Amino acid sequence: MTGSTTLRAAGWRDLAAMARLERRCFPADAWSAATFWSELAGRPTRSYWVLTGPAAGGSDGPAEDEQILGYAGMSSDGETADVMTLAVGPETRGHGWGSRLLERLHDHARDSGAGAMMLEVRADNPAARHLYAAAGYEQVNVRRGYYRSSDGGSAVDALVLRKELSLP
Ligand SMILES: CC(C)(COP(=O)(O)OP(=O)(O)OC[C@H]1O[C@@H](n2cnc3c(N)ncnc32)[C@H](O)[C@@H]1OP(=O)(O)O)[C@@H](O)C(=O)NCCC(=O)NCCS
């Protein structure tokens, strides 16, 4: 990805493109546009960022010359903040942007006074598990059968992960 890829706070005009990317990134359990709307309405305890890049052959973003390549959101209203969602579009993966989005959430959580970050990840999602392990998250709990299966099979466990924000 080129240097024109940037991270900025998400706004109302980004919602439709975020919801479209969500359906590609989470085919089994995508959030609706209404869910994104209520998340943004939860600001300032909810905070969302979008990764944007130049539109390549037709815009899928809020502006003619821009497209949404990824996004991340969190909740912060106490000692422990929570990752609500994080996704990078298939074409943009493997270039460190998932890690950059996660670092942005960590920075904001620290600025909000949180000492730890928590999240839930599907047990059958090796890419996300690797991302979080590389960022220093440790498993603290399992929610058995928390997620719908993507292929009609058995429900999938949620792994509950935690990172102390004072640690690198
Ligand atoms: C998970 C996701 C955000 C990773 O985004 P990304 O931009 O490719 O991640 P990065 O390039 O920053 O990689 C971060 C780490 O994860 C590893 N990783 C990324 N994809 C991987 C894969 N498919 N398998 C194994 N490891 C993977 C990278 O090697 C890197 O590890 P390293 O720091 O040890 O080298 C992306 O795959 C995605 O959006 N998936 C669909 C949505 C999703 O599952 N979101 C998480 C919900 S909890």
The ligand as an SDF file (V2000), in Angstrom:
LIG
                    3D

 48 50  0  0  0  0  0  0  0  0999 V2000
   -7.4050  -10.0220   11.1060 C   0  0  0  0  0  0  0  0  0  0  0  0
   -7.0860   -8.9150   10.1180 C   0  0  0  0  0  0  0  0  0  0  0  0
   -7.6450   -7.5860   10.6650 C   0  0  0  0  0  0  0  0  0  0  0  0
   -5.5520   -8.7870    9.9730 C   0  0  0  0  0  0  0  0  0  0  0  0
   -5.2820   -7.6450    9.1650 O   0  0  0  0  0  0  0  0  0  0  0  0
   -3.8610   -7.4520    8.4280 P   0  0  0  0  0  0  0  0  0  0  0  0
   -3.7870   -6.0510    7.9630 O   0  0  0  0  0  0  0  0  0  0  0  0
   -3.6470   -8.5230    7.4220 O   0  0  0  0  0  0  0  0  0  0  0  0
   -2.8550   -7.7030    9.6570 O   0  0  0  0  0  0  0  0  0  0  0  0
   -1.3180   -7.3300    9.7120 P   0  0  0  0  0  0  0  0  0  0  0  0
   -0.7490   -7.2500    8.3270 O   0  0  0  0  0  0  0  0  0  0  0  0
   -1.1440   -6.1330   10.5900 O   0  0  0  0  0  0  0  0  0  0  0  0
   -0.7190   -8.6310   10.4350 O   0  0  0  0  0  0  0  0  0  0  0  0
   -0.6760   -8.7090   11.8500 C   0  0  0  0  0  0  0  0  0  0  0  0
   -0.0800  -10.0360   12.2730 C   0  0  0  0  0  0  0  0  0  0  0  0
   -1.0070  -11.0850   11.9590 O   0  0  0  0  0  0  0  0  0  0  0  0
   -0.3930  -12.0360   11.0840 C   0  0  0  0  0  0  0  0  0  0  0  0
   -1.3740  -12.5180   10.1240 N   0  0  0  0  0  0  0  0  0  0  0  0
   -2.1150  -11.7600    9.2930 C   0  0  0  0  0  0  0  0  0  0  0  0
   -2.8840  -12.5730    8.5350 N   0  0  0  0  0  0  0  0  0  0  0  0
   -2.6090  -13.8420    8.9120 C   0  0  0  0  0  0  0  0  0  0  0  0
   -3.0930  -15.1240    8.5100 C   0  0  0  0  0  0  0  0  0  0  0  0
   -4.0230  -15.2470    7.5450 N   0  0  0  0  0  0  0  0  0  0  0  0
   -2.6120  -16.2230    9.1330 N   0  0  0  0  0  0  0  0  0  0  0  0
   -1.6640  -16.1100   10.1080 C   0  0  0  0  0  0  0  0  0  0  0  0
   -1.1690  -14.9210   10.5340 N   0  0  0  0  0  0  0  0  0  0  0  0
   -1.6490  -13.8110    9.9410 C   0  0  0  0  0  0  0  0  0  0  0  0
    0.7310  -11.2740   10.4130 C   0  0  0  0  0  0  0  0  0  0  0  0
    1.7730  -12.1380    9.9780 O   0  0  0  0  0  0  0  0  0  0  0  0
    1.2050  -10.3780   11.5310 C   0  0  0  0  0  0  0  0  0  0  0  0
    2.0090  -11.1050   12.4460 O   0  0  0  0  0  0  0  0  0  0  0  0
    3.5090  -10.6630   12.7840 P   0  0  0  0  0  0  0  0  0  0  0  0
    3.3740   -9.3000   13.4320 O   0  0  0  0  0  0  0  0  0  0  0  0
    3.9540  -11.7240   13.7340 O   0  0  0  0  0  0  0  0  0  0  0  0
    4.2110  -10.6310   11.4660 O   0  0  0  0  0  0  0  0  0  0  0  0
   -7.6830   -9.2210    8.7070 C   0  0  0  0  0  0  0  0  0  0  0  0
   -7.2710  -10.5080    8.3110 O   0  0  0  0  0  0  0  0  0  0  0  0
   -9.1940   -9.1410    8.6650 C   0  0  0  0  0  0  0  0  0  0  0  0
   -9.7570   -8.0610    8.5360 O   0  0  0  0  0  0  0  0  0  0  0  0
   -9.8870  -10.2940    8.7430 N   0  0  0  0  0  0  0  0  0  0  0  0
  -11.3640  -10.3290    8.6550 C   0  0  0  0  0  0  0  0  0  0  0  0
  -12.0120   -9.6040    9.7960 C   0  0  0  0  0  0  0  0  0  0  0  0
  -11.5440  -10.1400   11.1420 C   0  0  0  0  0  0  0  0  0  0  0  0
  -11.4150  -11.3430   11.3340 O   0  0  0  0  0  0  0  0  0  0  0  0
  -11.3560   -9.2080   12.1020 N   0  0  0  0  0  0  0  0  0  0  0  0
  -10.9710   -9.5520   13.4620 C   0  0  0  0  0  0  0  0  0  0  0  0
  -12.1880   -9.7600   14.2780 C   0  0  0  0  0  0  0  0  0  0  0  0
  -11.8160  -10.1560   15.9680 S   0  0  0  0  0  0  0  0  0  0  0  0
  1  2  1  0
  2  3  1  0
  2  4  1  0
  2 36  1  0
  4  5  1  0
  5  6  1  0
  6  7  2  0
  6  8  1  0
  6  9  1  0
  9 10  1  0
 10 11  2  0
 10 12  1  0
 10 13  1  0
 13 14  1  0
 14 15  1  0
 15 16  1  0
 15 30  1  0
 16 17  1  0
 17 18  1  0
 17 28  1  0
 18 19  1  0
 18 27  1  0
 19 20  2  0
 20 21  1  0
 21 22  1  0
 21 27  2  0
 22 23  1  0
 22 24  2  0
 24 25  1  0
 25 26  2  0
 26 27  1  0
 28 29  1  0
 28 30  1  0
 30 31  1  0
 31 32  1  0
 32 33  2  0
 32 34  1  0
 32 35  1  0
 36 37  1  0
 36 38  1  0
 38 39  2  0
 38 40  1  0
 40 41  1  0
 41 42  1  0
 42 43  1  0
 43 44  2  0
 43 45  1  0
 45 46  1  0
 46 47  1  0
 47 48  1  0
M  END
$$$$
